[in-house]
């Protein structure tokens, strides 16, 4: 289920909620997010159309922070707009 509250897009899958802040839909060509390497979280993002960023060897590209390494997921802005339009969110 996808719903919109204000400028936030809420994606619900089972009992998990993902809150994606939509600041602007125009200037960017891609949407990206960082997430922990948790199988259920990865499955959720992939089921919503996000693609894992991998290197030439098909290994995940990691966003390194002081505390942890995070996976990077991408979605084209065109695809996000299509999803939002299909759900009457824009």
Secondary structure, 3 states (H helix, E strand, C coil): CEEEECCEEEEEECCEEEEEECCCCCCCCEEEEEECCCHHHHHHHHHCCCEECECCCCCECEEECCCCEEEEEEEEHHHHHHHHHHCCCC
